[in-house]
């Protein structure tokens, strides 16, 4: 698959997944490098990161180092600029934040600011679509608030069919425009026989992250 860079010029893309540990950060790295090679100035934003130790968000730090190499406009920024909410407990934002109030309007303003520094902004979510930020506000609601297209990352492991279809139904229910990409890394050898036959029959054309490298 080839992504048309003109379709994403001056836009933001929200990278989400069917669950945690599916490869969102890896996918962000792939998309950042891909769009940069297409001649676009890229940017990165992770509104919330949990499991942060020593004030060092691992995902955010890794992606900031990359995007600073790809886009000089990000060289003066810190991890606090691209990961404004950082929490120690490795849990959902709702649990990890404790008494902290996550200001959605502030996050929208920060998104707008970061977009002004690049041609395409890659936004990384936390966990899957239904990970709670507040009792009645989830990652999927943040995507809707940001008014962005979603890139859904799905795994190749056993159970990926169920997880993929459920996530797609959730995105459709919220009227969120999306594409989905399969990250071939778990059960890679058995994927061809176990999951691919249905996915190919059901969807026809499939997109793989590795095709963009």
C-alpha positions as CSV (number, residue, x, y, z in Angstrom):
1,X,0.0,0.0,0.0
2,X,1.1,3.5,-0.8
3,X,-0.4,6.4,1.2
4,X,-1.0,9.6,-0.9
5,X,0.8,12.3,1.0
6,X,-1.5,15.0,-0.5
7,X,-4.4,13.4,1.3
8,X,-2.8,14.2,4.7
9,X,-1.2,17.5,4.0
10,X,-2.0,20.0,6.9
11,X,-3.8,17.3,8.7
12,X,-3.5,15.1,11.8
13,X,-3.7,11.3,12.1
14,X,-4.6,9.6,15.3
15,X,-2.8,6.3,15.7
16,X,-4.8,3.9,17.8
17,X,-5.0,0.1,18.2
18,X,-7.1,-2.8,19.1
19,X,-5.4,-3.0,22.5
20,X,-2.2,-2.3,24.4
21,X,1.1,-3.8,23.2
22,X,-0.1,-4.0,19.6
23,X,2.6,-1.7,18.2
24,X,1.3,1.9,18.2
25,X,4.7,3.5,18.9
26,X,6.3,1.3,16.3
27,X,3.5,2.3,13.8
28,X,4.1,6.0,14.7
29,X,7.8,5.6,13.9
30,X,6.9,4.0,10.5
31,X,4.4,6.8,9.6
32,X,6.8,9.5,10.7
33,X,9.6,8.1,8.5
34,X,7.3,7.4,5.6
35,X,5.8,10.9,5.4
36,X,9.2,12.5,5.9
37,X,10.5,10.5,2.9
38,X,7.5,11.9,1.0
39,X,8.8,15.4,1.6
40,X,6.4,16.4,4.4
41,X,7.4,18.0,7.6
42,X,6.3,15.6,10.3
43,X,5.2,16.1,13.9
44,X,4.3,13.9,16.9
45,X,1.9,14.3,19.8
46,X,1.1,11.8,22.6
47,X,-1.5,13.6,24.8
48,X,-1.3,11.1,27.7
49,X,1.4,8.5,28.6
50,X,1.2,6.3,31.6
51,X,3.9,4.1,33.1
52,X,6.3,7.0,33.2
53,X,9.3,6.6,35.5
54,X,11.9,9.3,36.4
55,X,9.9,11.9,34.5
56,X,11.0,10.1,31.3
57,X,8.1,9.0,29.0
58,X,9.7,6.2,27.0
59,X,7.4,6.5,24.0
60,X,7.4,10.2,23.9
61,X,11.1,10.5,24.4
62,X,11.8,8.1,21.6
63,X,9.5,9.8,19.2
64,X,10.7,13.3,20.1
65,X,14.3,12.3,19.3
66,X,13.1,10.9,15.9
67,X,10.9,13.9,15.0
68,X,13.6,16.4,16.0
69,X,15.9,14.7,13.4
70,X,13.2,14.8,10.7
71,X,11.7,18.3,11.4
72,X,13.9,21.2,12.7
73,X,10.8,23.0,14.0
74,X,10.6,20.5,16.8
75,X,14.2,20.9,18.0
76,X,13.3,23.4,20.7
77,X,10.5,21.3,22.2
78,X,10.6,19.1,25.2
79,X,8.8,15.9,26.1
80,X,6.4,18.0,28.1
81,X,5.4,19.8,24.9
82,X,4.5,16.6,23.1
83,X,3.4,14.5,26.1
84,X,1.6,17.0,28.4
85,X,0.1,14.5,30.7
86,X,2.5,12.0,32.2
87,X,1.6,9.5,34.9
88,X,3.6,6.9,36.8
89,X,1.1,4.1,37.2
90,X,1.0,1.8,34.1
91,X,-2.7,1.8,33.9
92,X,-5.5,3.5,32.0
93,X,-5.4,7.3,32.2
94,X,-8.6,7.3,34.3
95,X,-6.9,5.2,37.0
96,X,-3.3,6.6,36.6
97,X,-4.3,10.3,36.8
98,X,-5.8,9.9,40.2
99,X,-7.2,13.4,41.1
100,X,-5.6,15.2,38.1
101,X,-8.1,16.8,35.7
102,X,-7.3,16.2,32.1
103,X,-8.2,19.3,30.2
104,X,-9.5,18.3,26.7
105,X,-9.6,21.9,25.5
106,X,-6.0,22.3,26.5
107,X,-5.1,19.2,24.5
108,X,-7.0,20.6,21.5
109,X,-5.0,23.8,21.7
110,X,-1.7,21.9,22.0
111,X,-2.7,19.8,19.0
112,X,-3.3,23.0,17.0
113,X,0.1,24.4,18.1
114,X,2.0,21.3,17.1
115,X,0.2,21.2,13.8
116,X,1.4,24.7,13.1
117,X,5.0,23.3,13.2
118,X,4.5,20.5,10.6
119,X,2.7,19.3,7.5
120,X,1.3,16.2,9.1
121,X,0.9,15.5,12.8
122,X,1.0,11.9,14.1
123,X,-1.0,11.6,17.3
124,X,-0.5,8.4,19.5
125,X,-3.2,7.2,21.7
126,X,-3.0,5.2,24.9
127,X,-4.0,1.5,24.7
128,X,-7.1,0.7,22.7
129,X,-10.2,2.7,21.7
130,X,-12.2,2.0,24.8
131,X,-9.5,2.9,27.3
132,X,-11.0,5.4,29.8
133,X,-9.8,8.9,30.3
134,X,-12.7,9.8,32.5
135,X,-15.6,7.7,33.7
136,X,-17.6,8.5,30.5
137,X,-14.9,9.7,28.2
138,X,-12.7,7.3,26.3
139,X,-9.8,7.3,23.8
140,X,-12.3,7.0,20.9
141,X,-14.0,10.1,22.2
142,X,-10.7,12.0,22.2
143,X,-10.3,11.0,18.5
144,X,-13.7,12.5,17.8
145,X,-12.9,15.7,19.7
146,X,-9.7,16.1,17.7
147,X,-11.7,15.6,14.5
148,X,-8.9,13.5,12.9
149,X,-8.7,10.4,10.8
150,X,-7.7,7.3,12.7
151,X,-5.1,4.7,11.7
152,X,-6.1,1.5,13.6
153,X,-3.2,-0.9,14.3
154,X,-4.3,-4.5,14.5
155,X,-2.2,-7.5,15.5
156,X,-1.5,-10.8,13.6
157,X,-2.0,-13.0,16.7
158,X,-4.8,-15.5,17.2
159,X,-7.8,-13.5,18.2
160,X,-7.0,-10.6,15.9
161,X,-10.2,-11.2,13.8
162,X,-12.5,-10.5,16.8
163,X,-10.4,-7.5,18.1
164,X,-10.2,-6.0,14.6
165,X,-13.9,-6.3,13.8
166,X,-15.0,-4.9,17.3
167,X,-12.6,-1.9,16.9
168,X,-13.9,-1.2,13.4
169,X,-17.5,-1.3,14.5
170,X,-16.7,1.1,17.3
171,X,-15.1,3.6,14.9
172,X,-18.0,3.3,12.5
173,X,-20.5,3.9,15.3
174,X,-18.7,7.2,16.1
175,X,-18.6,8.1,12.4
176,X,-14.8,8.3,12.5
177,X,-12.9,8.0,9.2
178,X,-10.2,5.3,9.5
179,X,-7.8,3.0,7.8
180,X,-6.4,-0.1,9.5
181,X,-3.0,-1.6,9.2
182,X,-1.9,-5.1,10.3
183,X,1.3,-5.3,12.4
184,X,2.8,-8.7,11.6
185,X,4.8,-9.5,14.7
186,X,2.9,-12.0,16.9
187,X,2.0,-15.5,15.6
188,X,3.6,-14.3,12.4
189,X,4.2,-17.8,11.1
190,X,0.7,-19.1,11.8
191,X,-1.1,-15.8,10.6
192,X,-1.2,-17.0,7.0
193,X,-3.2,-20.1,7.9
194,X,-5.1,-19.0,11.0
195,X,-6.3,-15.4,10.5
196,X,-5.5,-14.3,6.9
197,X,-8.0,-16.5,5.1
198,X,-11.0,-14.8,6.8
199,X,-9.5,-11.3,6.8
200,X,-8.7,-11.5,3.1
201,X,-12.2,-12.9,2.3
202,X,-14.0,-10.3,4.5
203,X,-12.0,-7.1,3.6
204,X,-10.4,-8.0,0.2
205,X,-7.4,-5.6,0.3
206,X,-5.3,-5.6,3.5
207,X,-2.7,-3.0,4.5
208,X,0.4,-4.0,6.3
209,X,2.7,-1.7,8.3
210,X,5.8,-3.3,6.8
211,X,4.7,-2.2,3.3
212,X,5.5,1.4,4.3
213,X,9.1,0.7,5.4
